[in-house]
Amino acid sequence: MAKEECITQWNKTGDTSTLRNRKICLTSEKTLQAPSTSLSKDKHSHTAGHLSEDDTQSSNGAQFSTRGNLSKDPPSRVLLMLLVGLSFSTRLYKITEPPHVCWDETHFGKMGSYYINRTFFFDVHPPLGKMLIGLAGYMTGYDGSFPFIKPGDKYDHHNYWGMRGFCAVLGSCLPIFAYLIVLELSQSQTAALITATLLIFDTGSITISQYILLDPILLFFIMAAVLSMVKFNQQRYRPFAASWWLWLVLTGVNLAGALGVKFVGLFVILFVGLNTIWDLWRILGDLSLSLVEIAKHFLARVVGLILFPLFLYVTIFAIHFVVLNKSGPGDGFFSSAFQSRLIGNNLHNASMPEYLAFGSTITIKNLRIAGGYLHSHWHLYPEGVGSKQQQVTAYLHKDYNNLWLVHRPDENESQSGTPDLVRHGDIIRLEHVETTRNLHSHLHEAPLTKKHFQVTGYGINGTGDKNDLWQVEVCGGRTGDLVKVLRSKVRFLHRATGCVLYSSGKTLPKWGWEQVEVTCSPYLKETPSSQWNIEDHINPSLPNISLSVLKPHFLEILLESHIVMIRGNSGLKPKDNEMNSKPWHWPVNYQGLRFSGVNDTEYRVYLLGNPVVWWIHLASLGLYPIMAAVAAIALKRGFSLSQKRIEHSHVLMREGGLLFLAWLLHYAPFYTMGRILYYHHYFPAMLFSSMLTGITFDILLKSTDLLIRRPYCDWLQRLGQMVLLFSILYSFYLFHPLSYGMKGPLAHEPGSAMAGLKWMDSWEF
């Protein structure tokens, strides 16, 4: 055993006249050595500057590098290969079961098919994940012909294993990445092994990796970004070396990948950003570096972590728009100008007059998501719903009943000569082509949106009253500006009441054919719901132009696609009787998700974390702040601690604090979201809590020497590790049917594979 040595050190406390005498107890005379003499001699490493307060601080007053004194455990190749084998085997086992569509495979499998068929669609997430799923399917022989209509549909002869296998392979990398991250942060094989074991044998992590979903792809990029960031941080003594640039660039690539799959990737971008800001702040305090060298560090991070990822992110969308060039189910979510790009859309390569004129026949499209076309039909509003006049709705599909004639307020247009163009501020009357009734509003309340006014069809063959008059306003325009088809955003202001034509987005009952409610809103704030554009335009008296000249350029469609995605996300509100989850449910494993099957004859898969594993995570989230606080107080008060204890305290506070921050950034924001939430939203945060658990429990078990002396403390430590490992493995044995599928009696019935394991009433397996 090393001889304990006490050193007295005199420290200045800020006032040169005041000195403090402190004792530092070290376990070896080697503790005051520099981290590496070779590093200090490397002219290109700027080591002196990097051995700043972040690396050399000690609350006991000693100036030494914790990182330098930690005995780094190199990854054991045998252990690493064992973990790789276990991770891949648990994820790829029964990958083709069940042979039917499960849960959100109906969405993301279908979207993969759209890429193979080059058919345009809309989704609230960025495109990278679906692109990779489609590519995986294409590379493994899937032809994109399966319809993915609903969960439970049999795949039959269709080749679906490639898409599932691709997601499973990425999910298999997660425990390996977590092992390497914790090993780099803590330099402890034990902590890294605990982390990997927790993830490998977590039923939730297995289930979410085995299906055609975005989650394993997102989690892969998040963990790859964090691993790259940690590796980059370890290169701080070799700035601008090849390995330094490699990990910086890889961090940027993976950040772009995470954001390109889901907007949740913003959380890991924020995490890496905060780490980078702290790193730059440390460099700024390094007096051995010139301002030019500091500027180089700053610019390198701007390029590697901002500009390059942004370029990759934009490139993802460029590929997305090039591949999806055919008209499809996503057309109606986008503007008319956007639709004119798509092969097969009626606006593609069409020609029509460029500017709206009196006497034109037009269709009018609302700019909100799924706002639809201004529409009317012969049916009347029922008794008790405002005035019993002709219904006016918004219809999501192209239809002859979407056609309207543009008239002057007093008379029909003459059929000879060049018609006058409609300008900003003009008063018009809109006549429905099929029924010859005018677009009309009055002070009766709207059918569903009671604070708005009803919009109807009124009069016949051009006759009506003053409530049929509307003023055209080009959004952002001035008096005299022309109304351009496809491109101009237009509002229709009702002259009599002062309200504005509006699509509420609410679905009418069966008497309204379940079409979208159109109202006249007294609230004049410009929103997509009150903005419209002219799509189809027919006027034989005006010259036609090719719509190709009105096609939006790339930056316009990039901006529009993001606006539509953001609106789509904000529109995902919880509905009555719809399955929903609350953020506080997630860490306690309160409720899972049914992936497949509801009765004893069906193949049942249930997404639920291994309860023992998740409750160990919950315990570590409670233990960590207490242990970190005790360590911080002990160091601050200058308690006599061994070098090993000081090292553990710094790992707990610094590296543990980093993981705790990452968990918080990926979890806390969900409490502020108004959109519908599901259990699977917690899995990014769960990965960080797993890594925090590895470090916390490793240091907790190594602290047994505070209670009893050796060799008993070593025995207790080994016993604790064995109990932890046995608990994880045995709980996996009990709950593995949740991931790999169950048939037969349900959990509350005799003879069930899960009999007696429904520990919480909220579990639904």
SVG drawing of the C-alpha trace seen along z (x, -y; Angstrom):
<svg xmlns="http://www.w3.org/2000/svg" viewBox="-85 -53 95 75">
<polyline fill="none" stroke="black" stroke-width="0.4" points="0.0,0.0 1.2,-3.5 2.5,-5.5 0.2,-8.4 2.0,-11.8 0.8,-15.1 1.9,-18.3 1.5,-21.8 0.8,-24.4 0.5,-28.2 -2.2,-29.7 -3.0,-33.3 -6.7,-34.1 -6.8,-37.3 -5.2,-39.6 -1.4,-39.3 -1.3,-39.8 -3.6,-36.9 -2.3,-33.4 -4.0,-30.1 -2.3,-27.0 -3.8,-23.8 -2.9,-20.2 -3.2,-18.0 -3.1,-14.2 -1.9,-12.3 -1.5,-8.6 1.8,-8.8 4.6,-11.2 3.8,-11.0 0.6,-13.0 2.2,-16.3 3.6,-15.2 2.6,-17.0 0.2,-15.1 2.8,-14.4 6.2,-15.8 6.1,-15.0 3.0,-17.1 4.6,-20.1 7.4,-19.8 5.1,-19.6 5.3,-23.0 2.2,-22.5 0.0,-21.3 -0.1,-24.6 -0.3,-22.3 0.5,-25.0 -2.5,-27.0 -4.7,-24.0 -3.7,-23.1 -6.0,-25.8 -8.3,-25.9 -10.7,-23.4 -8.0,-20.7 -5.8,-21.6 -8.1,-22.8 -8.2,-21.0 -10.2,-22.1 -7.5,-20.9 -5.1,-23.4 -2.9,-21.0 -2.2,-21.8 -2.4,-18.7 -4.5,-17.4 -7.2,-15.0 -7.3,-13.8 -3.6,-13.2 -3.6,-11.2 -6.6,-9.0 -5.4,-5.6 -6.9,-5.3 -8.5,-1.9 -8.1,-1.0 -11.1,0.7 -10.8,4.4 -11.2,5.9 -12.7,9.1 -15.1,7.2 -16.0,4.9 -16.6,7.7 -18.8,9.5 -20.9,6.3 -21.2,5.9 -22.3,9.5 -24.9,9.2 -26.2,5.9 -26.7,7.0 -28.1,10.4 -30.7,9.0 -31.9,6.5 -31.8,8.7 -33.4,11.7 -36.9,12.4 -36.5,9.3 -39.2,10.5 -41.8,11.1 -44.6,10.3 -45.0,10.4 -47.5,7.6 -47.5,3.8 -46.9,2.6 -47.7,-0.8 -46.1,-3.7 -44.7,-1.4 -47.9,-2.3 -46.5,-5.9 -42.7,-5.5 -42.8,-2.3 -45.3,-4.0 -43.0,-7.1 -40.1,-4.8 -42.2,-3.5 -42.9,-7.0 -39.2,-7.6 -38.8,-4.5 -41.8,-5.6 -40.6,-9.3 -44.1,-10.3 -44.4,-13.6 -45.8,-13.4 -46.0,-15.5 -44.6,-14.8 -44.1,-16.9 -40.4,-15.7 -37.4,-16.5 -36.8,-13.9 -33.5,-12.2 -34.9,-9.3 -37.5,-8.4 -35.0,-8.7 -32.7,-6.2 -35.6,-3.8 -36.5,-4.0 -32.9,-3.5 -32.5,-0.5 -35.7,1.0 -34.5,0.3 -31.1,1.8 -32.6,5.0 -35.0,5.7 -38.2,3.9 -40.1,2.5 -42.2,-0.1 -45.5,1.6 -46.8,2.4 -49.6,-0.1 -49.0,-0.2 -52.7,-1.1 -53.1,-0.2 -51.5,1.8 -52.1,5.5 -51.9,5.7 -49.9,8.8 -46.6,8.2 -47.1,11.5 -44.5,11.7 -43.2,8.1 -39.6,7.7 -39.8,5.7 -36.9,7.2 -34.3,4.8 -36.0,1.7 -36.5,3.4 -32.9,4.7 -31.5,1.3 -33.3,-0.3 -32.2,2.6 -28.5,2.3 -28.5,-1.4 -30.3,-0.6 -27.6,2.0 -24.9,-0.7 -26.5,-2.6 -25.1,-0.4 -21.7,-0.4 -21.7,-4.2 -22.8,-4.6 -20.0,-2.2 -17.4,-4.2 -18.7,-7.6 -18.7,-6.6 -15.3,-5.0 -13.9,-8.3 -15.6,-10.4 -14.9,-8.3 -11.9,-6.2 -13.7,-3.3 -14.3,0.0 -16.9,0.8 -18.9,-2.3 -18.9,-1.7 -19.9,1.9 -22.8,1.1 -24.1,-1.4 -23.8,1.0 -25.5,3.8 -28.4,1.6 -29.1,0.7 -28.5,4.1 -31.0,5.8 -33.6,3.0 -36.8,4.3 -37.8,0.8 -34.6,0.1 -34.9,3.5 -38.5,3.0 -38.0,-0.5 -35.0,0.6 -36.7,3.5 -39.4,1.8 -39.5,-0.6 -39.4,-3.8 -37.5,-7.1 -36.5,-6.6 -33.5,-4.3 -32.2,-6.5 -32.6,-9.6 -31.0,-8.0 -28.1,-6.7 -27.2,-10.3 -27.7,-11.7 -25.3,-9.2 -22.8,-9.5 -22.8,-13.3 -22.1,-13.0 -19.4,-10.4 -17.7,-12.6 -18.0,-15.6 -16.4,-13.6 -13.6,-12.3 -13.0,-15.9 -12.8,-17.1 -10.0,-14.5 -8.0,-16.1 -7.7,-19.4 -3.9,-18.9 -3.5,-18.5 -5.4,-21.4 -5.7,-21.4 -4.2,-17.9 -5.8,-15.5 -7.6,-13.6 -8.8,-17.0 -10.4,-18.0 -11.8,-14.5 -13.8,-14.5 -14.9,-18.1 -16.2,-17.3 -17.9,-14.1 -19.6,-16.0 -21.0,-18.4 -22.1,-15.6 -24.0,-13.8 -25.6,-17.0 -26.9,-17.5 -28.1,-13.9 -30.0,-14.2 -31.8,-17.4 -32.4,-15.9 -34.4,-13.1 -36.5,-15.0 -36.6,-18.5 -35.9,-16.9 -32.3,-16.9 -32.2,-20.6 -31.8,-19.4 -28.5,-17.7 -27.4,-20.7 -28.1,-22.9 -26.1,-20.4 -23.1,-20.4 -23.4,-24.2 -23.2,-24.7 -20.2,-22.4 -18.5,-24.4 -19.2,-27.7 -17.6,-26.5 -14.6,-25.1 -14.1,-28.5 -14.4,-30.3 -11.6,-28.1 -9.5,-28.8 -10.1,-32.6 -8.6,-32.4 -5.5,-30.7 -2.9,-33.5 -0.4,-31.4 -2.5,-31.7 -2.4,-34.7 -5.6,-36.4 -4.9,-35.0 -4.8,-31.5 -8.0,-32.1 -9.7,-33.4 -8.6,-30.2 -10.2,-28.1 -13.4,-30.1 -13.6,-30.0 -12.8,-26.3 -15.9,-25.6 -18.1,-27.9 -17.2,-26.0 -17.2,-22.5 -20.3,-22.9 -22.5,-25.5 -21.7,-26.1 -20.8,-22.5 -23.9,-20.9 -26.1,-23.7 -24.8,-22.8 -25.5,-19.1 -29.0,-19.9 -29.8,-22.0 -28.4,-19.3 -30.7,-16.7 -33.7,-18.8 -32.2,-19.4 -32.1,-15.6 -35.6,-15.3 -37.0,-17.7 -35.2,-16.2 -36.2,-12.6 -39.9,-13.4 -40.8,-15.0 -44.2,-13.3 -47.6,-14.5 -48.8,-12.7 -50.8,-12.9 -48.7,-15.8 -49.6,-18.3 -52.6,-19.9 -50.4,-20.9 -48.3,-23.2 -48.9,-26.3 -50.1,-26.3 -46.7,-27.5 -45.0,-24.6 -47.4,-22.2 -46.6,-23.5 -43.2,-21.7 -44.7,-18.2 -45.1,-15.9 -48.8,-14.8 -50.2,-17.8 -52.7,-19.8 -50.5,-22.9 -47.4,-21.2 -46.4,-22.7 -49.9,-24.4 -50.5,-27.8 -53.0,-30.5 -53.3,-34.3 -50.8,-35.7 -52.9,-38.4 -56.5,-38.1 -59.1,-40.0 -62.9,-40.8 -64.7,-38.1 -62.2,-35.3 -63.2,-31.8 -60.9,-30.8 -60.3,-28.4 -59.2,-29.9 -57.0,-27.9 -56.5,-28.6 -52.9,-28.8 -53.3,-27.0 -52.3,-23.3 -55.2,-21.3 -57.1,-24.5 -58.6,-23.4 -60.3,-25.1 -63.2,-27.6 -66.2,-25.4 -70.0,-25.4 -72.7,-22.9 -76.5,-22.8 -76.9,-21.7 -78.2,-24.2 -77.2,-24.7 -79.7,-22.7 -82.3,-24.3 -80.9,-26.0 -77.4,-26.5 -77.4,-30.2 -79.4,-31.2 -80.7,-28.3 -78.8,-29.3 -76.4,-27.5 -73.4,-25.9 -69.9,-27.3 -67.0,-25.1 -63.3,-24.4 -62.8,-21.1 -59.4,-19.3 -59.7,-17.9 -60.0,-19.5 -63.6,-19.6 -65.9,-21.4 -67.7,-22.9 -64.5,-24.9 -65.0,-27.2 -65.9,-30.9 -66.6,-33.8 -65.1,-37.2 -67.5,-40.1 -67.6,-43.8 -69.9,-44.7 -72.7,-46.1 -72.9,-44.1 -71.5,-41.1 -68.5,-41.6 -69.0,-42.2 -67.8,-39.4 -65.9,-41.7 -62.6,-43.6 -59.8,-43.2 -61.1,-42.8 -59.9,-45.1 -57.3,-43.6 -58.2,-43.2 -56.0,-45.3 -55.3,-45.6 -58.3,-47.5 -60.8,-46.6 -64.3,-45.5 -65.5,-42.3 -68.4,-39.8 -67.7,-36.1 -70.4,-34.0 -70.3,-30.2 -70.2,-28.7 -72.3,-25.6 -75.1,-27.2 -74.9,-30.9 -75.1,-32.0 -72.9,-34.7 -70.3,-34.4 -72.1,-36.0 -71.7,-36.7 -73.9,-38.2 -74.1,-38.6 -75.3,-35.1 -72.8,-33.0 -70.7,-30.4 -71.7,-26.7 -68.7,-25.6 -66.6,-28.8 -69.2,-30.7 -67.3,-34.0 -67.1,-34.1 -69.8,-35.0 -71.5,-32.5 -70.5,-32.4 -73.1,-31.2 -74.2,-31.2 -76.9,-33.8 -79.0,-35.1 -79.2,-33.6 -77.9,-34.5 -76.0,-37.4 -78.7,-39.0 -78.0,-39.5 -77.4,-42.3 -74.6,-44.4 -73.5,-41.4 -72.1,-39.8 -69.3,-42.4 -65.7,-41.7 -62.6,-43.9 -59.4,-42.3 -56.2,-42.9 -52.8,-41.7 -50.9,-40.8 -48.0,-43.2 -49.3,-45.1 -50.2,-48.7 -53.1,-50.3 -53.0,-49.4 -50.9,-46.2 -52.0,-43.4 -53.1,-40.0 -50.7,-37.4 -51.9,-33.8 -50.1,-31.2 -47.8,-33.8 -50.0,-36.5 -51.3,-36.0 -54.8,-37.5 -57.3,-38.4 -61.0,-38.9 -62.4,-41.6 -66.3,-41.6 -67.5,-45.2 -70.6,-45.1 -69.3,-43.5 -65.6,-44.2 -64.7,-40.5 -62.2,-38.5 -62.8,-35.2 -61.3,-32.4 -60.8,-28.7 -61.1,-27.4 -59.7,-24.0 -62.6,-22.4 -64.5,-19.5 -68.2,-20.0 -70.7,-17.2 -72.2,-14.9 -74.7,-17.5 -71.7,-19.4 -70.2,-16.3 -67.4,-16.4 -65.7,-19.2 -63.8,-22.1 -65.7,-25.0 -65.4,-28.4 -66.2,-31.5 -65.8,-35.3 -63.5,-36.2 -63.9,-39.6 -60.2,-39.2 -58.2,-40.9 -54.7,-39.6 -53.1,-38.1 -52.8,-34.3 -52.5,-31.5 -56.2,-30.7 -57.2,-34.1 -54.9,-34.1 -55.7,-32.7 -54.2,-32.4 -55.6,-32.1 -54.7,-28.6 -56.7,-27.9 -57.4,-30.9 -59.5,-30.8 -60.0,-33.9 -60.1,-33.6 -59.7,-37.3 -56.2,-37.4 -53.0,-35.9 -51.7,-32.8 -48.2,-32.3 -46.5,-29.1 -46.6,-28.5 -43.0,-27.3 -41.9,-31.0 -43.7,-31.2 -42.1,-28.2 -40.5,-29.0 -36.7,-28.7 -35.0,-26.3 -34.7,-28.7 -38.5,-29.5 -39.6,-25.9 -37.1,-25.2 -38.6,-28.0 -42.1,-26.9 -41.5,-23.3 -40.2,-24.3 -43.2,-26.6 -45.5,-23.8 -43.7,-21.3 -43.7,-23.7 -47.4,-24.4 -48.0,-20.7 -46.2,-20.0 -48.1,-22.7 -51.3,-21.3 -50.7,-17.9 -53.0,-18.5 -54.4,-15.8 -57.9,-14.8 -60.7,-13.4 -60.3,-9.8 -56.9,-9.6 -54.0,-7.8 -51.7,-10.4 -48.8,-10.5 -47.5,-13.0 -43.8,-13.7 -43.9,-12.7 -45.1,-9.2 -41.9,-8.5 -39.1,-8.2 -41.3,-6.0 -42.2,-3.7 -45.8,-4.4 -47.3,-3.3 -46.1,-1.8 -47.3,-1.6 -49.0,1.2 -47.2,2.0 -49.2,5.0 -52.1,7.2 -54.9,6.7 -56.3,10.2 -55.1,13.7 -55.1,14.9 -52.9,12.1 -49.1,11.7 -48.7,9.0 -45.7,6.6 -45.7,3.9 -43.2,1.1 -42.2,0.9 -38.8,0.4 -37.4,3.2 -38.9,2.1 -35.8,3.0 -33.5,1.1 -35.7,-2.0 -36.2,-2.1 -32.4,-1.9 -32.2,-4.9 -34.8,-6.7 -32.8,-5.9 -29.6,-7.2 -31.4,-10.5 -32.2,-10.9 -28.8,-9.8 -26.7,-11.8 -27.5,-15.3 -26.9,-14.2 -23.6,-12.5 -22.5,-15.5 -23.4,-17.9 -21.5,-15.9 -18.4,-15.7 -18.6,-19.4 -18.8,-20.3 -16.0,-18.0 -13.7,-19.5 -14.8,-23.1 -14.2,-22.6 -10.8,-21.1 -11.4,-17.7 -8.5,-15.3 -9.2,-13.1 -7.1,-10.5 -6.1,-11.2 -8.5,-8.5 -11.4,-10.1 -10.6,-13.5 -10.5,-12.0 -13.9,-10.3 -15.3,-13.6 -14.2,-15.5 -15.6,-12.8 -18.9,-12.8 -19.3,-16.6 -17.8,-17.3 -18.5,-14.4 -21.6,-13.3 -22.8,-16.9 -22.4,-16.9 -24.6,-13.8 -27.2,-15.2 -27.4,-18.4 -27.9,-16.3 -30.7,-14.4 -32.3,-17.6 -32.1,-19.2 -33.7,-16.2 -36.5,-15.8 -37.5,-19.2 -38.6,-20.9 -41.5,-18.4 -43.2,-20.0 -43.6,-23.2 -45.0,-21.6 -48.7,-21.8 -48.5,-19.1 -49.6,-15.5 -46.8,-13.4 -46.0,-9.7 -43.9,-7.5 -41.2,-7.0 -40.4,-10.7 -38.4,-10.0 -35.9,-7.6 -33.2,-10.2 -33.2,-11.4 -33.2,-7.7 -29.9,-7.1 -28.3,-9.9 -29.8,-8.7 -28.3,-5.3 -24.8,-6.7 -25.3,-8.8 -26.4,-5.6 -23.2,-3.8 -21.0,-6.6 -23.1,-7.1 -23.4,-3.5 -19.7,-2.8 -18.6,-5.6 -21.2,-4.6 -19.9,-1.1 -16.3,-2.3 -17.1,-4.4 -17.7,-1.4 -14.2,-2.0 -15.8,-4.9 -17.8,-2.4 -15.5,0.5 -11.9,1.2 -10.1,3.5 -10.5,6.2 -14.1,6.2 -14.9,3.1 -13.6,4.8 -15.8,7.8 -18.8,5.5 -18.1,3.7 -17.9,7.0 -21.1,8.2 -22.9,5.0 -21.8,5.3 -22.9,8.9 -26.3,8.1 -26.8,5.3 -25.8,7.6 -28.1,10.4 -31.0,8.0 -30.7,6.7 -30.3,10.2 -33.1,11.8 -35.5,8.9 -34.7,9.2 -35.5,12.9 -38.9,12.1 -39.9,9.3 -38.4,10.3 -41.7,11.4 -42.8,7.8 -40.1,7.2 -40.1,10.6 -43.9,11.1 -46.5,13.0 -49.4,15.2 -52.0,16.9 -53.6,15.6 -53.2,12.0 -51.2,11.0 -54.1,11.1 -55.2,14.6 -53.8,18.0 -51.2,19.6 -49.9,16.3 -46.2,15.8 -46.5,12.5 -48.5,13.9 -47.8,12.0 -45.6,9.4 -48.2,6.7 -46.7,4.7 -48.5,1.5 -52.2,1.3 -51.4,-1.2 -49.4,1.4 -51.6,2.8 -49.9,6.1"/>
</svg>
